[in-house]
Amino acid sequence: MSEVIEQPESPTVAKAGVAWKYVALAYATAWIPWIVCIKLHASEMMLNLGVAGPSLAALILLRRSRSAALRMTTGGVLLLLLLAAGCSVVLSLYYAWRSSSTLLFQWSPWSLIPSVVPAWIMSSSLSRDPGIRELGASLVRFNRWSLIGFFIFPAFFLGGDALAHWLHQPLVMPSSHGSAAKDFAEAVVFTFYSLFFAGVLEEPGWRGCLLPSLQKRYSPLQSTLVVWLVWALWHAPLDFYRPQRFSVVQYLEIRVVFLIPIAIILTWLYNRGCRSVQACAIFHASMNTLPFVLPYWKPSFTLLFVIAGAAIIRDRMWRRWQG
């Protein structure tokens, strides 16, 4: 990069040769649970066990001590239990409200099984293993770039909506439960679901392990394209075999076309944010949530390419990163 914005206090360790071992492990720890759940016609809720593959693979490869990796401090155990309870409530409400027009409190005991995984990943910041602890700390330590990550999507949505209004174009409107309070409650649950069961389960792997490993040998732009390809193909079992499957056109549009600028923006956030996995996880949650809770003009998604292009030029992402 042309300049160093911040110097990391405790960088996440990513060995130069870990990249391809990581890819194989991330696919195995995701695809095997997915295929088993799909073949057994298990609840869609259980597919979240496979979504955790990228982060679990990172924690496995970045550990420095086999004996310390599974040991946690007392505070870590308490944090794990508290987070598992919170994730269980979020998961239960998300699936209950998604299939119902009423927002009644419903809790599923089965939600505790997949909820333990994001809870363990977040509580890894208190692990006794230094490698695991550094990755966990990058996920939970507050970073000002996390706010930037959250507001990127609202900013370009508002810009697109303004342009649509000027051009007299219709907007895609989110579904409504009949009142602003109910819509807000659903948006909050959806946001936390996307954070705990997408951002937390994926970003410590893709951006916290694979990306820095690749950047030791390649430029940020080259590394991003590799991460994009691995990330896009990784989704295949879910995209094509669960009940809400993608068509080929949807897959090409979402995974091939629009995931490229998303991957570039995530690399930019990670590097600019002092290797902040948290900023990436929050951007990931915002990306997954806002198209379902805010009105938008579909052509405005092309603004993502403008943002990605600006990031490439501003930080000269074709050059080797010295951060």
C-alpha positions as CSV (number, residue, x, y, z in Angstrom):
1,M,0.0,0.0,0.0
2,S,1.1,3.6,-0.5
3,E,0.8,4.4,3.2
4,V,0.3,2.7,6.5
5,I,-2.7,3.9,8.4
6,E,-2.3,2.1,11.7
7,Q,0.2,-0.3,13.1
8,P,-1.4,-3.4,14.5
9,E,-0.9,-4.1,18.2
10,S,-1.3,-7.8,18.0
11,P,-1.5,-9.1,14.4
12,T,-3.2,-12.3,13.7
13,V,-0.6,-15.0,12.9
14,A,-0.9,-16.4,9.4
15,K,2.0,-18.7,8.2
16,A,3.0,-18.2,4.6
17,G,2.4,-21.9,3.7
18,V,-1.0,-22.3,5.4
19,A,-3.2,-21.1,2.5
20,W,-3.9,-24.3,0.6
21,K,-4.1,-26.4,3.8
22,Y,-6.6,-23.9,5.0
23,V,-8.7,-24.2,1.8
24,A,-8.9,-27.9,2.0
25,L,-9.8,-27.9,5.7
26,A,-12.4,-25.1,5.3
27,Y,-14.2,-27.0,2.5
28,A,-14.1,-30.3,4.5
29,T,-15.4,-28.8,7.7
30,A,-18.3,-27.1,5.8
31,W,-19.2,-29.4,3.0
32,I,-19.4,-32.6,5.1
33,P,-21.9,-31.2,7.6
34,W,-23.9,-29.6,4.8
35,I,-24.1,-32.8,2.7
36,V,-25.0,-34.9,5.8
37,C,-27.7,-32.4,6.8
38,I,-29.1,-32.2,3.3
39,K,-29.2,-35.9,2.8
40,L,-30.8,-36.5,6.2
41,H,-33.4,-33.7,5.5
42,A,-32.3,-32.0,8.8
43,S,-33.7,-28.6,9.8
44,E,-32.2,-25.7,7.9
45,M,-31.1,-24.4,11.2
46,M,-28.5,-27.1,11.4
47,L,-26.8,-26.0,8.2
48,N,-25.2,-23.3,10.3
49,L,-22.8,-26.0,11.6
50,G,-21.3,-26.1,8.1
51,V,-21.2,-22.3,7.7
52,A,-18.7,-22.3,10.6
53,G,-16.2,-24.3,8.5
54,P,-14.0,-21.3,7.5
55,S,-13.6,-20.0,11.0
56,L,-13.1,-23.5,12.5
57,A,-10.4,-24.3,9.9
58,A,-8.6,-21.0,10.8
59,L,-8.7,-21.8,14.6
60,I,-7.3,-25.3,13.9
61,L,-4.5,-24.1,11.7
62,L,-3.5,-21.0,13.8
63,R,-3.3,-22.8,17.1
64,R,0.2,-22.9,18.5
65,S,-0.2,-25.5,21.2
66,R,-2.3,-28.6,21.0
67,S,-2.7,-28.8,24.7
68,A,-3.8,-25.2,25.2
69,A,-6.1,-24.9,22.2
70,L,-9.1,-26.4,23.9
71,R,-8.4,-24.9,27.3
72,M,-10.2,-21.7,28.3
73,T,-10.1,-19.4,31.2
74,T,-13.0,-19.2,33.6
75,G,-14.0,-16.0,32.1
76,G,-13.9,-17.6,28.7
77,V,-16.2,-20.4,29.8
78,L,-18.7,-17.9,31.3
79,L,-18.5,-15.8,28.1
80,L,-19.1,-18.9,26.0
81,L,-22.3,-19.8,27.9
82,L,-23.6,-16.3,27.8
83,L,-23.0,-15.9,24.1
84,A,-24.4,-19.4,23.3
85,A,-27.7,-18.4,25.1
86,G,-27.9,-15.1,23.2
87,C,-27.1,-16.8,19.8
88,S,-29.7,-19.4,20.6
89,V,-32.4,-16.8,21.1
90,V,-31.4,-14.9,17.9
91,L,-31.4,-18.1,15.9
92,S,-34.8,-19.2,17.2
93,L,-36.4,-15.9,16.5
94,Y,-34.9,-15.6,13.0
95,Y,-36.4,-18.9,11.9
96,A,-39.7,-18.5,13.7
97,W,-40.3,-14.9,12.4
98,R,-39.1,-15.8,8.9
99,S,-42.0,-18.2,8.4
100,S,-44.7,-16.3,10.3
101,S,-46.5,-13.0,9.9
102,T,-46.5,-12.5,13.7
103,L,-43.5,-11.7,15.9
104,L,-44.2,-13.9,18.9
105,F,-41.3,-15.0,21.1
106,Q,-40.4,-18.6,20.3
107,W,-37.4,-20.5,21.5
108,S,-36.2,-23.8,20.1
109,P,-33.9,-26.0,22.3
110,W,-32.4,-27.4,19.2
111,S,-31.0,-23.9,18.4
112,L,-28.4,-24.5,21.2
113,I,-26.5,-26.9,19.0
114,P,-25.5,-24.6,16.2
115,S,-25.3,-21.6,18.6
116,V,-22.4,-23.1,20.5
117,V,-20.1,-22.6,17.5
118,P,-20.3,-18.8,17.0
119,A,-20.2,-18.5,20.8
120,W,-17.0,-20.5,21.0
121,I,-15.4,-18.5,18.1
122,M,-16.2,-15.2,19.8
123,S,-15.0,-16.4,23.2
124,S,-11.7,-17.6,21.7
125,S,-10.3,-14.2,22.5
126,L,-9.9,-15.6,26.0
127,S,-8.3,-18.8,24.9
128,R,-5.1,-20.0,26.6
129,D,-3.6,-20.6,23.1
130,P,-1.9,-17.4,21.8
131,G,-2.6,-18.1,18.1
132,I,-6.3,-18.7,18.8
133,R,-6.5,-15.8,21.2
134,E,-5.0,-13.3,18.6
135,L,-7.6,-14.3,16.0
136,G,-10.4,-14.0,18.5
137,A,-9.2,-10.7,19.7
138,S,-9.2,-9.3,16.1
139,L,-12.9,-10.3,16.0
140,V,-14.1,-8.8,19.3
141,R,-11.8,-5.8,19.8
142,F,-13.5,-2.6,18.8
143,N,-12.2,-0.9,15.7
144,R,-13.4,2.4,14.2
145,W,-13.3,0.8,10.8
146,S,-16.1,-1.5,11.9
147,L,-18.4,1.6,11.8
148,I,-17.2,2.3,8.3
149,G,-17.9,-1.3,7.4
150,F,-21.4,-1.1,8.7
151,F,-22.3,2.2,7.0
152,I,-20.9,1.4,3.5
153,F,-24.1,-0.4,2.4
154,P,-26.5,2.2,3.8
155,A,-24.6,4.9,2.1
156,F,-24.7,3.4,-1.3
157,F,-28.3,2.4,-0.8
158,L,-29.3,5.9,0.0
159,G,-27.3,7.2,-3.0
160,G,-29.0,4.7,-5.3
161,D,-32.4,5.6,-3.9
162,A,-31.8,9.3,-4.5
163,L,-30.7,8.5,-8.1
164,A,-33.8,6.3,-8.6
165,H,-36.0,9.2,-7.3
166,W,-34.4,11.6,-9.7
167,L,-34.9,9.2,-12.6
168,H,-38.4,8.3,-11.5
169,Q,-37.6,4.6,-11.1
170,P,-39.4,2.2,-8.7
171,L,-37.6,0.8,-5.7
172,V,-37.6,-2.8,-4.4
173,M,-39.5,-2.6,-1.2
174,P,-38.9,-5.0,1.8
175,S,-41.6,-7.1,3.2
176,S,-43.5,-5.6,6.1
177,H,-45.2,-6.9,9.2
178,G,-47.7,-4.0,9.3
179,S,-46.0,-1.6,11.7
180,A,-42.7,0.2,12.0
181,A,-42.1,-1.3,15.4
182,K,-42.4,-4.9,14.1
183,D,-40.3,-4.2,11.0
184,F,-37.6,-2.7,13.3
185,A,-37.7,-5.7,15.6
186,E,-37.3,-8.1,12.6
187,A,-34.5,-6.0,11.2
188,V,-32.6,-6.1,14.5
189,V,-33.0,-9.9,14.8
190,F,-31.9,-10.3,11.1
191,T,-28.9,-8.1,11.7
192,F,-27.7,-10.1,14.7
193,Y,-28.4,-13.4,12.9
194,S,-26.3,-12.2,10.0
195,L,-23.5,-11.1,12.3
196,F,-23.4,-14.3,14.5
197,F,-24.2,-16.9,11.8
198,A,-22.5,-15.4,8.8
199,G,-19.9,-12.7,9.7
200,V,-18.5,-14.5,12.8
201,L,-18.7,-18.0,11.2
202,E,-16.9,-16.9,8.0
203,E,-14.7,-13.8,8.3
204,P,-12.1,-15.1,10.8
205,G,-11.4,-17.7,8.1
206,W,-11.6,-15.9,4.8
207,R,-10.1,-12.6,5.9
208,G,-8.5,-13.6,9.2
209,C,-6.5,-16.6,7.9
210,L,-6.6,-17.1,4.2
211,L,-6.2,-13.5,3.1
212,P,-3.1,-12.6,5.2
213,S,-1.5,-15.9,4.3
214,L,-1.8,-15.1,0.6
215,Q,-0.7,-11.4,1.1
216,K,2.7,-12.7,2.3
217,R,3.4,-13.7,-1.3
218,Y,1.0,-11.8,-3.5
219,S,-0.5,-8.3,-3.8
220,P,-3.8,-7.5,-2.1
221,L,-5.6,-7.6,-5.4
222,Q,-4.2,-10.9,-6.4
223,S,-4.9,-12.3,-3.0
224,T,-8.4,-11.0,-3.1
225,L,-9.2,-12.7,-6.4
226,V,-8.0,-16.1,-4.9
227,V,-10.1,-15.6,-1.8
228,W,-13.1,-14.6,-4.0
229,L,-12.8,-17.8,-6.1
230,V,-12.5,-20.0,-3.0
231,W,-15.3,-18.2,-1.3
232,A,-17.7,-18.3,-4.3
233,L,-17.2,-22.0,-4.9
234,W,-17.5,-22.8,-1.2
235,H,-21.2,-21.8,-1.3
236,A,-22.1,-24.3,-4.0
237,P,-23.7,-27.0,-1.8
238,L,-26.0,-24.4,-0.2
239,D,-26.7,-22.6,-3.4
240,F,-27.8,-25.6,-5.4
241,Y,-29.0,-28.3,-3.1
242,R,-31.0,-26.8,-0.3
243,P,-34.8,-26.0,-0.8
244,Q,-34.2,-22.3,-1.6
245,R,-31.7,-23.1,-4.4
246,F,-30.2,-20.7,-6.8
247,S,-30.7,-20.8,-10.5
248,V,-27.6,-20.6,-12.7
249,V,-28.3,-17.0,-13.5
250,Q,-28.6,-16.1,-9.8
251,Y,-25.4,-17.9,-9.0
252,L,-23.5,-16.1,-11.7
253,E,-25.0,-12.7,-10.7
254,I,-24.4,-13.1,-7.0
255,R,-21.3,-15.3,-6.6
256,V,-19.4,-14.5,-9.8
257,V,-20.2,-10.9,-10.5
258,F,-21.1,-9.0,-7.4
259,L,-19.0,-11.0,-5.0
260,I,-15.8,-9.7,-6.7
261,P,-16.3,-6.0,-5.6
262,I,-17.5,-7.3,-2.2
263,A,-14.3,-9.3,-1.8
264,I,-12.2,-6.2,-2.8
265,I,-14.0,-4.0,-0.3
266,L,-13.5,-6.6,2.5
267,T,-9.7,-6.8,1.7
268,W,-9.6,-3.0,1.9
269,L,-11.4,-2.9,5.2
270,Y,-9.2,-5.6,6.7
271,N,-5.9,-3.9,5.6
272,R,-7.0,-0.4,6.4
273,G,-8.5,-1.4,9.7
274,C,-5.3,-2.8,11.1
275,R,-6.1,-6.4,10.2
276,S,-9.6,-6.1,11.7
277,V,-11.7,-9.2,11.4
278,Q,-14.4,-7.4,13.3
279,A,-14.8,-4.7,10.5
280,C,-15.1,-7.5,7.9
281,A,-17.7,-9.4,10.0
282,I,-19.8,-6.3,10.5
283,F,-19.6,-5.4,6.8
284,H,-20.7,-9.0,6.0
285,A,-23.7,-8.7,8.3
286,S,-24.7,-5.4,6.9
287,M,-24.4,-6.8,3.4
288,N,-26.6,-9.8,4.2
289,T,-29.2,-7.8,6.1
290,L,-29.9,-4.4,4.4
291,P,-31.3,-5.6,1.1
292,F,-34.1,-7.3,3.1
293,V,-34.9,-4.4,5.4
294,L,-34.3,-1.2,3.3
295,P,-35.8,-0.2,0.0
296,Y,-33.3,-0.1,-2.8
297,W,-32.9,0.4,-6.5
298,K,-31.4,-2.7,-8.0
299,P,-29.1,-1.0,-10.6
300,S,-27.5,0.8,-7.6
301,F,-25.6,-2.4,-6.8
302,T,-23.3,-1.3,-9.7
303,L,-22.0,1.4,-7.3
304,L,-20.2,-1.5,-5.5
305,F,-17.8,-1.6,-8.5
306,V,-17.2,2.1,-8.1
307,I,-16.3,1.7,-4.4
308,A,-14.1,-1.3,-5.2
309,G,-12.4,0.6,-8.0
310,A,-11.7,3.6,-5.7
311,A,-10.2,1.2,-3.1
312,I,-7.9,-0.4,-5.7
313,I,-6.6,2.9,-7.0
314,R,-6.4,4.7,-3.6
315,D,-4.4,1.9,-2.0
316,R,-2.6,0.7,-5.1
317,M,-3.8,-2.8,-4.4
318,W,-1.8,-4.2,-7.3
319,R,1.4,-3.7,-5.3
320,R,2.7,-6.0,-2.5
321,W,1.3,-4.9,0.8
322,Q,3.9,-3.8,3.4
323,G,1.5,-3.5,6.4
